[in-house]
Amino acid sequence: MPDSTEALSPTKRALVAIKELQAKLDALEQAQTEPIALIGMGCRLPGGIASPDQYWDFLQAGRNGITEVPPDRWNPDDYQSTDPSQPGCPRMGGFVPHLWDFDAPFFRIAPREALTLDPQQRLLLEVSWEALEHGAIAPDALNGTATGVYVGICGIDYWHQLLSQHPDTIDAYLSTGNSHSVAAGRLSYLLGLTGPSLAVDTACSSSLVSVHLACQSLRQRDCDLALAGGVNRILLPQPSLNFARARMLSPDGACRSFDAAANGFVRAEGCGVVVLKRLRDAERDGDRIDAIILGSAVNHDGRTSGLTVPHGPAQQALIQQALRNSQVLPEAVSYLEAHGTGTALGDPIEVNALGAVFGTSRTDANPLILGSVKSNIGHLEAASGIAGLIKVVLALQHQQIPGNLHFQTPNPHIPWADLPLRVAATSQPWEPKGDRRIAGVSAFGFNGTNAHVILADPPAEMAIAPTPQEASSPQPGVLVLSARSEEALRQLAERYYHHLTAQPSTGLADGLADPAMRLADLYATAATGRSHFPYRCAIVAQTLGELQQHLAAFLNQTAHPHILQGRTTPNPPPQPPLTPAPTLNDWLTLAQSYVAGSPIPWQDHYPRHLHRPVPLPTYPFQRQPYRVTLPR
């Protein structure tokens, strides 16, 4: 068949060609700026924070996560200077418990290998698993997929500790247990991921640079899903001594971001991981979208007055580039999670740079609100940026800006009167500008590498209409739980029981009074958004009250015909058919097959276009101590 353009004149053919080239150019530009959906997150942070929900409660309560150095690290008295002009080792910091504890069997790691596995890698494995579960993604379903891994990591404390061993005791696992490249590679190996797998070390900006690289990789189609974040563990006193003698650390253990009494930062540890996906793909797949990353940028200070000295013009250029990449005007940004280390040099440079970018586009009546989570939990170094980013995501979800801790008197070296910038001294409502809330997150490395990410709240979810059967009366369903051991299964059931007993106040519907939080969505998420293990429990119920009662009966070891439990068998029966409108008996038969180990096509029973993923409890890891005894 002849080309339809052959009959056109040369001029018209040229116009058609120009339109086609313009369409391709537009598509290319759109791909370069495509929004990225954040669909899952996990965190372990100072202050006993072990989940995003706990993080939000901590922020809302205005708590302080800084404590004395735990006894499993070092004794600060052993590292005080006899020279009064030299600072000693800090006595305070932000710490995460269970330093040496790890569920090695869960991650298929032999006990001997676990002994020399860096606690940073241990924490990263657990938090990444939790982030995927938070996003209703069954980790084992990712095997063979083009999923990327981007890990910010820079600490080498355990490596140094292990190198102090006698040469005869160094084993074959020391390098793989402590190399930064393996921190990312081990996660890809564990889950069978075939996308890019990178460890990123740009010091304090490492985790936010990782988020930037993950977004770029998604836009370039290098991967279809990405895990991005950072981890930091503090094991040795020497780095803290170094920072103290460089006059970087607060001698009294308080990070007073933007305050007149700011005297340095507080070292802290933790881990944060987010799950990222192209927005159009997340909407197509029916994912729950927690926030949207509109754009980001990374740059370097270049040659300045000192290697570790912040550079205001570079920070300005960074944020301006991030705004351009996000196609966002400065006046549209209403909150900024600053780097905010609480140092006499860094805070004025950062705030003045922000004033240069945002100050000309707003008035005192419309100020840019500032905050820094370092005032609550300290400076997590390689994981600091991701801690700030997750804080912003939670603030977007709750439409509330948490207050900045330790902020009493504004830093007099900052010209506040000339800048339409204000620090959130207390928690305040976050009102949208126009039809949305937009925020920025900054992280600056002491090596000169800077990162900035622009986020926005997600589009409104489309309500899922109940089926005719659901609309007429509550329908039965099955909650499936599984674990690698009986004790873990019991603990998982306890987590679900406590989670569900809190639900009446948050809207989980028995009979679809609130279609956004249907009980059927809970069943669907537990079935399709989790990996399934040998020890299993299946509970059939048609109302939230019944489900609570059956979970309590399971925990009390009370028999009930609607509670089935056991361990999978080597030759399970075939999966029974399930009708379009299953009855109670149909669900009981399916529950029995599940407990026996039958392969159930849960996606067929719970298609995403009919069920919205909801946040549910994550796996209860069964930790044991793994620690090499080292000479003191």
Backbone hydrogen bonds, N-H to C=O, Kabsch-Sander energy under -0.5 kcal/mol:
donor,donor_aa,acceptor,acceptor_aa,energy
6,E,3,D,-1.8
7,A,4,S,-0.5
8,L,5,T,-1.3
13,R,9,S,-2.7
14,A,10,P,-2.2
15,L,11,T,-2.0
16,V,12,K,-2.4
17,A,13,R,-2.5
18,I,14,A,-2.4
19,K,15,L,-2.3
20,E,16,V,-2.4
21,L,17,A,-2.5
22,Q,18,I,-2.5
23,A,19,K,-2.3
24,K,20,E,-2.2
25,L,21,L,-2.5
26,D,22,Q,-2.9
27,A,23,A,-2.3
28,L,24,K,-2.3
29,E,25,L,-2.6
30,Q,26,D,-2.4
31,A,27,A,-2.1
32,Q,28,L,-1.8
33,T,29,E,-1.1
34,E,31,A,-0.9
36,I,293,I,-2.4
37,A,277,K,-3.4
38,L,291,A,-2.9
39,I,37,A,-0.7
39,I,275,V,-2.5
40,G,275,V,-0.8
42,G,273,V,-2.4
44,R,271,C,-2.4
45,L,49,I,-2.1
47,G,95,F,-0.6
49,I,45,L,-1.4
50,A,48,G,-0.5
55,Y,51,S,-2.1
56,W,52,P,-2.3
57,D,53,D,-2.2
58,F,54,Q,-2.3
59,L,55,Y,-2.4
60,Q,56,W,-2.9
61,A,57,D,-1.8
62,G,59,L,-1.2
63,R,58,F,-2.0
65,G,63,R,-0.5
65,G,376,N,-3.3
67,T,93,G,-2.9
69,V,91,R,-1.9
73,R,70,P,-1.7
74,W,70,P,-0.8
78,D,75,N,-2.0
79,Y,76,P,-1.9
80,Q,77,D,-0.8
86,Q,83,D,-2.2
89,C,79,Y,-1.7
93,G,67,T,-2.4
94,G,267,R,-2.2
95,F,65,G,-0.5
95,F,93,G,-0.6
102,F,624,Q,-2.2
104,A,102,F,-1.3
107,F,103,D,-1.2
108,R,105,P,-1.6
109,I,104,A,-2.4
114,A,110,A,-2.4
115,L,111,P,-1.4
116,T,112,R,-0.7
116,T,113,E,-0.7
117,L,114,A,-1.1
118,D,116,T,-0.5
118,D,177,G,-2.7
121,Q,118,D,-1.0
122,R,118,D,-1.9
123,L,119,P,-2.3
124,L,120,Q,-2.3
125,L,121,Q,-2.2
126,E,122,R,-1.8
127,V,123,L,-2.6
128,S,124,L,-2.3
129,W,125,L,-1.9
130,E,126,E,-2.3
131,A,127,V,-2.4
132,L,128,S,-2.0
133,E,129,W,-2.2
134,H,130,E,-2.7
135,G,131,A,-1.4
136,A,133,E,-2.0
137,I,132,L,-2.5
138,A,136,A,-0.5
138,A,528,T,-0.6
141,A,138,A,-1.8
142,L,139,P,-1.6
143,N,140,D,-1.1
144,G,192,G,-3.6
145,T,142,L,-2.5
147,T,145,T,-2.2
148,G,225,L,-2.9
149,V,196,P,-2.8
150,Y,227,L,-2.5
151,V,198,L,-2.6
152,G,150,Y,-0.5
152,G,229,G,-2.8
153,I,151,V,-0.6
153,I,200,V,-2.3
160,H,156,I,-2.0
161,Q,157,D,-2.2
162,L,158,Y,-2.8
163,L,159,W,-1.9
164,S,160,H,-0.6
164,S,161,Q,-1.1
165,Q,162,L,-1.6
169,T,166,H,-2.4
170,I,166,H,-0.5
170,I,167,P,-1.0
174,L,171,D,-0.8
177,G,173,Y,-2.2
178,N,174,L,-0.7
178,N,175,S,-0.9
179,S,175,S,-2.4
182,V,179,S,-0.6
183,A,179,S,-0.9
183,A,180,H,-0.8
184,A,180,H,-1.0
185,G,181,S,-2.3
186,R,182,V,-3.3
187,L,183,A,-0.7
188,S,184,A,-2.0
189,Y,185,G,-2.7
190,L,186,R,-3.0
191,L,187,L,-1.9
192,G,188,S,-1.2
193,L,188,S,-2.5
194,T,145,T,-2.8
195,G,145,T,-0.5
195,G,147,T,-1.4
198,L,149,V,-3.0
200,V,151,V,-3.6
205,S,202,T,-1.5
206,S,203,A,-2.0
207,S,382,A,-1.4
209,V,205,S,-2.6
210,S,206,S,-2.0
211,V,207,S,-1.7
212,H,208,L,-2.2
213,L,209,V,-2.7
214,A,210,S,-2.4
215,C,211,V,-2.4
216,Q,212,H,-2.3
217,S,213,L,-2.4
218,L,214,A,-2.2
219,R,215,C,-2.3
220,Q,216,Q,-2.0
221,R,218,L,-1.0
222,D,217,S,-2.5
223,C,217,S,-0.9
224,D,146,A,-3.2
225,L,146,A,-1.0
226,A,276,L,-2.1
227,L,148,G,-2.6
228,A,274,V,-2.3
229,G,150,Y,-1.8
230,G,272,G,-2.1
231,V,152,G,-2.2
232,N,270,G,-2.3
235,L,233,R,-0.6
241,L,237,P,-2.3
242,N,238,Q,-2.6
243,F,239,P,-2.5
244,A,240,S,-2.5
245,R,241,L,-2.5
246,A,242,N,-1.1
247,R,244,A,-1.5
248,M,243,F,-2.5
249,L,243,F,-0.6
250,S,265,F,-2.4
253,G,250,S,-1.2
256,R,254,A,-0.9
257,S,255,C,-1.2
259,D,256,R,-1.8
260,A,409,T,-3.3
262,A,259,D,-1.8
263,N,264,G,-0.5
264,G,342,G,-3.0
265,F,248,M,-2.1
268,A,379,H,-2.0
269,E,94,G,-1.8
270,G,232,N,-2.2
271,C,44,R,-2.4
272,G,230,G,-2.1
273,V,42,G,-2.4
274,V,228,A,-3.0
275,V,40,G,-2.8
276,L,226,A,-3.0
276,L,274,V,-0.5
277,K,37,A,-2.0
279,L,35,P,-2.2
282,A,278,R,-2.5
283,E,279,L,-2.6
284,R,280,R,-2.1
285,D,281,D,-2.4
286,G,282,A,-0.6
286,G,283,E,-0.7
287,D,282,A,-2.3
289,I,287,D,-0.6
290,D,38,L,-2.7
290,D,288,R,-0.6
291,A,38,L,-1.1
292,I,456,A,-2.8
293,I,36,I,-3.4
294,L,292,I,-0.7
294,L,454,I,-2.2
295,G,454,I,-1.2
297,A,452,H,-2.0
299,N,450,N,-1.9
301,D,448,G,-1.7
304,T,302,G,-0.6
309,V,306,G,-1.2
312,G,310,P,-0.5
315,Q,311,H,-1.8
316,Q,312,G,-2.5
317,A,313,P,-2.5
318,L,314,A,-2.3
319,I,315,Q,-2.2
320,Q,316,Q,-2.5
321,Q,317,A,-2.2
322,A,318,L,-2.3
323,L,319,I,-2.4
324,R,320,Q,-2.2
325,N,321,Q,-2.9
326,S,322,A,-1.5
327,Q,323,L,-0.8
327,Q,324,R,-0.9
328,V,323,L,-2.3
332,A,329,L,-1.9
333,V,330,P,-1.4
334,S,438,I,-2.4
335,Y,438,I,-1.1
336,L,369,I,-2.5
337,E,440,G,-3.0
338,A,336,L,-1.0
338,A,371,G,-2.6
347,D,343,T,-1.8
349,I,345,L,-1.2
350,E,346,G,-2.5
351,V,347,D,-2.7
352,N,348,P,-2.3
353,A,349,I,-1.9
354,L,350,E,-2.2
355,G,351,V,-2.4
356,A,352,N,-1.9
357,V,353,A,-1.4
358,F,354,L,-3.3
359,G,354,L,-0.5
359,G,355,G,-1.9
361,S,358,F,-1.0
362,R,359,G,-0.7
366,N,363,T,-1.7
368,L,420,P,-2.5
369,I,334,S,-1.7
369,I,367,P,-0.5
370,L,422,R,-3.0
371,G,336,L,-1.5
375,S,372,S,-1.6
376,N,373,V,-1.6
377,I,373,V,-2.2
378,G,374,K,-1.8
379,H,266,V,-3.5
380,L,378,G,-0.7
383,A,380,L,-2.2
384,S,381,E,-2.0
385,G,204,C,-0.5
387,A,383,A,-1.6
388,G,384,S,-1.9
389,L,385,G,-2.3
390,I,386,I,-2.5
391,K,387,A,-1.7
392,V,388,G,-2.0
393,V,389,L,-2.2
394,L,390,I,-2.4
395,A,391,K,-2.3
396,L,392,V,-2.6
397,Q,393,V,-2.3
398,H,394,L,-2.4
399,Q,395,A,-1.1
400,Q,395,A,-1.6
401,I,428,Q,-3.2
404,N,424,A,-3.8
407,F,404,N,-0.8
408,Q,406,H,-0.8
411,N,258,F,-2.4
414,I,411,N,-1.6
416,W,414,I,-2.4
418,D,415,P,-1.5
419,L,415,P,-0.5
419,L,416,W,-1.2
421,L,419,L,-2.1
422,R,368,L,-2.5
424,A,370,L,-2.6
425,A,423,V,-1.6
428,Q,401,I,-2.3
430,W,399,Q,-2.4
431,E,429,P,-0.8
433,K,436,R,-2.3
434,G,432,P,-0.7
435,D,433,K,-0.6
436,R,433,K,-1.3
439,A,455,L,-2.6
440,G,335,Y,-1.8
441,V,453,V,-2.1
442,S,337,E,-2.4
443,A,451,A,-2.1
445,G,449,T,-3.3
448,G,445,G,-2.1
450,N,299,N,-3.0
451,A,443,A,-2.6
452,H,297,A,-2.1
453,V,441,V,-2.2
454,I,295,G,-2.9
455,L,439,A,-2.9
455,L,453,V,-0.5
456,A,292,I,-2.4
457,D,437,R,-1.6
465,A,463,A,-0.7
471,A,467,T,-2.7
472,S,468,P,-1.4
473,S,469,Q,-1.7
477,G,541,A,-1.5
479,L,539,I,-2.9
480,V,478,V,-0.6
481,L,537,C,-2.9
483,A,535,Y,-2.1
489,L,485,S,-2.0
490,R,486,E,-2.2
491,Q,487,E,-2.4
492,L,488,A,-2.3
493,A,489,L,-2.3
494,E,490,R,-2.2
495,R,491,Q,-2.1
496,Y,492,L,-2.2
497,Y,493,A,-2.5
498,H,494,E,-2.6
499,H,495,R,-2.3
500,L,496,Y,-2.7
501,T,497,Y,-2.2
502,A,498,H,-0.7
503,Q,500,L,-1.3
505,S,502,A,-0.6
506,T,503,Q,-1.7
507,G,503,Q,-1.2
508,L,503,Q,-1.3
509,A,517,M,-2.8
517,M,514,D,-2.1
518,R,515,P,-0.7
519,L,509,A,-0.7
521,D,518,R,-0.7
522,L,518,R,-1.2
523,Y,519,L,-2.1
524,A,520,A,-2.4
525,T,521,D,-2.6
526,A,522,L,-2.4
527,A,523,Y,-1.6
528,T,524,A,-3.0
529,G,525,T,-2.4
535,Y,483,A,-2.1
536,R,534,P,-0.6
536,R,566,G,-3.1
537,C,481,L,-2.6
538,A,564,L,-3.2
539,I,479,L,-2.5
540,V,562,H,-2.5
541,A,477,G,-1.9
541,A,539,I,-0.5
547,L,543,T,-2.2
548,Q,544,L,-2.6
549,Q,545,G,-2.3
550,H,546,E,-2.8
551,L,547,L,-2.3
552,A,548,Q,-2.2
553,A,549,Q,-2.3
554,F,550,H,-2.4
555,L,551,L,-2.3
556,N,552,A,-1.9
557,Q,554,F,-1.2
558,T,553,A,-3.3
559,A,557,Q,-0.5
563,I,560,H,-2.1
564,L,538,A,-2.8
564,L,562,H,-0.5
566,G,536,R,-2.1
568,T,534,P,-1.8
569,T,596,A,-2.7
587,W,583,T,-2.1
588,L,584,L,-2.1
589,T,585,N,-2.3
590,L,586,D,-2.2
591,A,587,W,-2.7
592,Q,588,L,-2.2
593,S,589,T,-2.0
594,Y,590,L,-2.4
595,V,591,A,-2.3
596,A,592,Q,-1.6
597,G,593,S,-0.8
597,G,594,Y,-1.2
598,S,593,S,-2.6
600,I,598,S,-0.9
602,W,600,I,-2.1
604,D,601,P,-1.4
605,H,601,P,-1.3
606,Y,602,W,-2.6
610,L,607,P,-1.8
611,H,607,P,-0.7
621,F,619,Y,-1.1
623,R,621,F,-1.0
624,Q,102,F,-1.9
626,Y,100,W,-2.4
628,V,115,L,-0.5
630,L,628,V,-0.6
